[in-house]
């Protein structure tokens, strides 16, 4: 099982491997205005086009897999996410470059996206999933706490954001059985939101 072939999906979301054809969907969304609050500086610049170019170049290797998220109910653009820091040898990967438009936050799209990523990682026999979250991003930290991700520590002055500020980064992880427990939590959350 490959991480990106076919791309992950479930009843709520469909992830597509980022390609040049997605550029117009991204440019038409609110991603450009808001993603830079937490996104790191990338070598190619701080514009949305630079971000897309960077992702397309990085995915030629075997350690970065960016996806565009679509909500299945109306086929609308619903976010971005990536597997990063992938090591098949050590069966570990990170989940990052995560962004959802404001109108889908608090809906079943967000936990369904995480669930699709975790399910695929388990199918591909990965045993460790890491998250590197800026210390100031309390909302994201609370979300990962709720699924059982363990805080491993803080890397000080680790990342310069696209807005020019420097951040300490909190490292969280899920390993082996914790991943399956997180999948159960996310599945329950998806069902709760669908019934609400």
NORGIMO-V688708 format. One record per pair of residues at least 12 apart in sequence whose ideal C-beta (glycine too) atoms are under 10 Angstrom apart, sorted by the first residue. I is the first residue (numbers start at 1). J is the second residue. Records with the same first field share a line. If there is no record, write none. Layout:
BEGIN
I->J, J
END
This chain:
BEGIN
1->120, 121, 122, 123, 124, 125
2->65, 120, 123, 124
3->17, 62, 65, 67, 83, 86, 88, 93, 117, 120, 121, 123, 124, 126
4->16, 17, 18, 59, 65, 66, 67, 83, 120, 124
5->17, 65
6->120
7->65, 67, 68, 69, 116, 120
8->65, 67, 69, 81, 83, 113, 115, 116, 117, 118, 119, 120, 121, 123, 124
9->67, 69, 70, 72, 112, 113, 116, 119, 120
10->72, 108, 112, 113, 115, 116, 119, 120, 186, 187, 190
11->72, 73, 108, 112, 115, 116, 190, 194
12->69, 71, 72, 73, 78, 107, 108, 109, 110, 111, 112, 113, 115, 116, 190, 193, 194
13->67, 69, 70, 71, 72, 73, 78, 79, 81, 104, 108, 109, 110, 111, 112, 113, 114, 115, 116, 117, 190
14->67, 68, 69, 70, 71, 72, 75, 78, 112, 116
15->65, 66, 67, 68, 69, 70, 78, 79, 80, 81, 113, 116, 117, 120
16->66, 67, 68, 69, 70
17->59, 65, 66, 67, 68
18->52, 55, 56, 58, 59, 65, 66, 67, 68, 80, 81, 82, 97
19->52, 55, 56, 59, 66, 68
20->52, 53, 56
21->68
22->52, 55, 56, 66, 67, 68, 70, 77, 80
23->48, 49, 52, 53, 56
25->68, 70, 76, 77
26->48, 49, 51, 52, 68, 77, 80
27->48, 49, 52
28->77
29->48, 68, 76, 77, 78, 79, 80, 99, 101
30->77, 99, 101, 102, 103
31->48, 51, 68, 77, 79, 80, 99, 100, 101
32->47, 48, 49, 51
33->48
34->99, 100, 101, 102
35->48, 51, 79, 80, 97, 98, 99, 101, 162
36->48, 51, 99, 161, 162, 163, 164
37->99, 134, 136, 137, 161, 162, 163, 165
38->96, 97, 98, 99, 133, 134, 136, 137, 139, 140, 159, 161, 162, 163, 167
39->51, 80, 96, 97, 98, 99, 134, 159, 161, 162, 163
40->96, 97, 132, 134, 158, 159, 160, 161, 162, 167, 169
41->159, 160, 161, 162, 163, 164
42->54, 55, 58, 97, 162
43->57, 58
44->57
45->162
46->161, 162, 163, 164
47->162
50->162
51->66, 80, 97, 162
52->66, 80
54->66, 97
55->67, 68, 80, 82, 97
58->82, 84, 97
59->82, 83
61->86
62->86, 87, 88
63->83, 84, 85, 86, 87, 88, 93, 94
64->82, 83, 84, 85, 86, 93, 94, 96, 97
65->81, 82, 83, 84, 86, 93, 117, 120
66->80, 81, 82, 83, 84, 96, 97
67->79, 80, 81, 82, 83, 97, 113, 116, 117
68->80, 81
69->81, 98, 99, 100, 101, 104, 109, 110, 112, 113, 116, 117
70->109
71->100, 103, 104, 107, 108, 109, 112, 113
72->109, 112
73->108, 109
76->101, 103, 104, 109
77->100, 101, 104
78->100, 101, 103, 104, 107, 109, 110, 112, 113
79->97, 98, 99, 100, 101, 104, 105, 109, 110, 113
80->97, 98, 99, 100, 101, 113
81->95, 96, 97, 98, 99, 100, 113, 114, 116, 117
82->94, 95, 96, 97, 98, 117
83->95, 96, 97, 117, 120, 121, 124, 126, 129
84->96, 97, 130, 132
85->130, 132
86->121, 124, 126
87->126, 128
88->124, 125, 126
90->126, 127, 128
91->121, 124, 125, 126, 127, 128, 175, 176
92->121, 126, 127, 128, 129, 130, 173, 175
93->117, 121, 124, 126, 127, 128, 129, 130
94->128, 129, 130, 131, 132, 171, 173
95->113, 114, 117, 118, 121, 129, 130, 131, 132, 144, 149, 172, 174
96->130, 131, 132, 133
98->110, 113, 114, 117, 131, 133, 140, 143
100->113
105->139
106->193, 196
107->190, 193, 194, 196
108->189, 190, 191, 192, 193, 194, 195, 196
109->190, 193
110->143, 186, 189, 190, 193
111->143, 146, 147, 185, 186, 187, 188, 189, 190, 191, 192, 193
112->186, 187, 189, 190, 193, 194
113->186, 190
114->129, 143, 144, 147, 182, 183, 185, 186, 189, 190
115->147, 182, 183, 184, 185, 186, 187, 189, 190
116->186
117->129, 183, 186
118->147, 174, 179, 180, 182, 183, 186, 187
119->179, 180, 183, 186, 187
121->174, 179, 183
122->176, 179, 180, 183
126->175, 176, 179
127->174, 175, 176, 177, 179
128->173, 174, 175, 176, 178, 179
129->149, 172, 173, 174, 175, 178, 179, 182
130->149, 152, 171, 172, 173, 174, 175
131->143, 144, 147, 149, 151, 152, 169, 170, 171, 172, 173, 174
132->155, 158, 159, 167, 169, 170, 171, 172, 173
133->149, 151, 167, 169, 170, 171, 172
134->158, 159, 161, 165, 166, 167, 168, 169, 170
135->154, 155, 156, 158, 159, 167, 168, 169, 170
136->161, 165, 167, 168, 170
137->167, 169, 170
140->170, 172
141->170, 172
143->189
144->170, 172, 173, 174, 182
145->172
146->182, 185, 186, 189
147->172, 174, 178, 179, 181, 182, 183, 184, 185, 186, 189
148->172, 174, 177, 178, 179, 181, 182, 184, 185, 186
149->170, 171, 172, 173, 174, 175, 178, 179, 182
150->171, 172, 173, 174, 175, 178
151->170, 171, 172, 173
152->170, 171, 172, 173
153->169, 170, 171, 172
154->168, 169, 170, 171
155->167, 168, 169, 170, 171
156->168, 169
157->169
158->170, 171
END
